[in-house]
């Protein structure tokens, strides 16, 4: 086999400094006088945000091979992520060397210390423009004592791997260290789980639960499109999340979210979500998502399908696999219901608008975001659920959203590798869901209408009710935050809220209420225990100046609701309930009570 055109060597010997030392050997097809331009991605597929990875690159040097040995080539930076190499005379071999600082412990970044390494290709590999489709060899030089590497890349020899092109290299993360690697077979295909870190979990059960997820999701698409799949799993202190890749995923799970059972199951949703992406987005992808332009944003209106419908399945698969009980599943799904209902942003962004604007509005930490945006993850999960129940109702359970996903996969990627168009996906959904499915596309995919959750819940003999039946409570419509110095301030203010009417603003420091100095806990107790309509005076500091604002408390809305059975269910409702949730309809749902993990973020704690 001929020598690959691109040969990378990554040394982890300086792990104590958190620097990867990278060498790139470029083997040209014929002697060239250059120049060559090298580029580094500014974002990573699956995480739609410009990360500017070149900020971590240190000291690029280059050489050309000549008859007398190696001669220096000049390196000139052209843009934030492009370098131009020049040299005198002709050569067929160029060597570039550089270092990358890797000390951001996130699923979208690279990380290196003396315990282990995670290589996320987009944040490490610089490659020659125009050679994206050339064969690649990757050699690892591990830190002393490390003995394992987990990756979806083909292994040629110990510490040596092959990729068919740059896209595959970038989309194949590598974990290196002394981690535990377990494996299982599904459909005679190996699935590895690389586990780094300690956590209070039965690893045998953990691996078996992931196997059940894999079996269930393969059954939806009826095709295994990889030769091996790798779950890279880190049990962490606080870092949480996952990122999908071509035939692998990186998943971070806070160890204190491995218990109790309810938190453990919620964390399994990360694996269910990322593995579903093996089909939905990595292969079944909308136009716009590939081939990638790694230097700038890539636009699509269909992230509500790629990420949102995946979010519907991530919990639902846990129910189908027998991991969630019915109450646990309904409790998890109600999170989406509550976010869509409580935040004003759902009235300002359709699912398509949210998808298209992800680069400028998603994950930006904007305190006004709940008022003007609604995540395509949440919207897509709700729309996927609406379509699923509508299809089940129209077909009396003979068809489901599974049929839509399998059909679009078979007609596009499985047939000729092409992406789907928005119109194509909509047409297939309407084929199974009828005119009611078109209403869903018109009202929520393209429109901004409120979702009638009870309409779809009635199909299966269910309805919504407020989670709390307590008497009316006072309400300002703010979230409070305490910083490291102990100051309590307004972090979010809901549009149209009493706080907005009285002139209270985000970043105002709350000092006291009605003449009393109150901590965050005391303010969070005092406000809801005043009657709606009560006049209150808040002592605040704004831009370093003391002042007071006065106004009336409103009535706290039902920000959190839960799903309960109707008093009676028809035969059709019972049939569809069982068809959907795989259990007989019952007149009562007993929701479990448990202590939430301290690492679990709250989103609807407005006062």
Steps between C-alpha positions, in 0.01 A plus 500: 500500500644843406611742770212724614521855372463644850680356802426646843690423818360620832727489803355514850839487674451857633165420659594695812498818287169408330663535158462252216805513273385433146703413193345496151691344210354590160591257222430670169408302187776681304769759577357848554635851552200582717354681671276285723230642721418332831163543668357421842124470565329773700212274609424133541209317333213435741572813703375797302712778648820666383768389747808651332719199577813664346522715814663198667764444231859586591800553274451341156829413330555332162773332300537368147692187409788553256781287362732627774251452784237725659480872426288760676176618339339831588165512679274801450163534671233619256181485709410387850505135389710487181880490468697517172820298458763617249834347403767529237530241225286191466429222747267206541503501882410771749514466878306735729517499879292683757365471854138518619401596854223265614357568842127555449311206644194505276351250258567735208866578581830317548657427836840379621639440847712230658194278556355483150446676168202570278576605144214678326624522143364844413698658784831323426549428128627758253478374142605611148224661298428295189606170658184439700426171322847346534572193712634569849711320758492598869771391742469558875788534746331452839605633837712244688290228660198542276398182325167556322352704218128500419383634164276416208794524258634183338803371691803411286737418789543582867462880528453536123169571326368576151238741366369521145479882501507810716127483581545151647808606697328806645188297580684223688596605855768305685530433873843393625598384848448208734121503480289184515370380163203264488323367194188317382362378169175602335424354156853355508649851514735603780401788727764629740451705815811686614443603863724756669451607861325360803130514581239334723365269232465129430710480184350169391152652507630818341646317202186286468275808499706653219474171310119513531503855361712387205272206420188715510633777277643261243153346473357837388728546199562128435857561384835512682709751303835451680756224555557597865349756736671660800341671801763722665366552853646724769359503853560861604457738790270748323557487123193358323395443140572302189609549142425267212757381249502277195535168684563615855391747764655689791275508808570680830295389801530665845561215744238629745241471226550124489262476796221471596327299228314798354821703452680195363228450240507866399874463436439191286307739277836650395606165354160441343514845339855481368466145367177593315712756316685209337213513253320828562757767403822306441344319203136607474578868472330810366646701216747747645662259745784375285728502332618733773657840475711488814584872480152644528140435596291236321130583482193278504138535610487135603689475829158442657510167314870423544514592869137543605348175376811332637407659835153345476649158443772528765244468782248292307758233416569462873133418546498258208812332633333446837736736683245771577174414670194676359497765778874560456462546126203734530685702762800534268285597201312759710826696522455590132133583555584735785777681315278556196213622716686713753741697283368788285770421243290227339276777364794671331677209333367218288695174486649599164595847623665354808696257282621766260603744772692252713833668421393832648237414760560152641743441792583871524411546867271792417282578805221608265506168311196345677293794379594487132633151417392137532756227449465276195581211734184570701283598204609200296437260789147636534437499123635145473259395776208676331576328170545163666167512684318639196635222278405238759148641526446520124626144448354351821852416604609329180749776415720728711768765466740207459354449152577858405859480622563162334341611170696824467820313590436232238415753229802725558817388675447122474417533131763736366656687794321826426351740757127567528320826436256662743217442253591134464486436873170687530346302212583165659369614839174610336479171313477320834337774710248645254368855499543518878874456448496791255330708770793421730748621239300815431435589864822408677777400256453815290265687731503617860164384627461365853486121520172348617663230710170368634379430146775245441498367855128424465585264215651271764265576791716759676497870584706769673449642846706745711770316691417696813146544633598761758310826541581798277847637567662836450728529199756742355613295201874501566779251557752590767867417501767522770854569386827398663502805727148426627319774309147406391394635162236457232626257236183474288179704476198364318338723241166644615573412862427715809876555529509648150205728577664637815831564320714228656781403262741217437824551701326707765640399839221414742579633846166478676122497474252706703772631730651159571843389387445160338730226377424307182328228699297747705397704197397180321285416803357845563376587149275195438363521853362848445156522346458582132429872469707590806714811463873447553801729511833359391829655606751448221836613372530578127834592350629568851215738595242423771132540414154358562238361263139446597215303350240226544561129507327292238362147530752226444404303188517123477856489369522127560228256402483125500319241292213310660230260372153616401227387738392246237662368183328367189602175335686696232686706759599187690618335181715797398636541854624141496623537144707802605613417853491119485283464808130494580331835572436552872282761673792617715867578448724488806795727446815418695634745757876533529776744589640671192874492446675823603658499152163519326417848380157645562334702225157606626586629848341841446361696795 
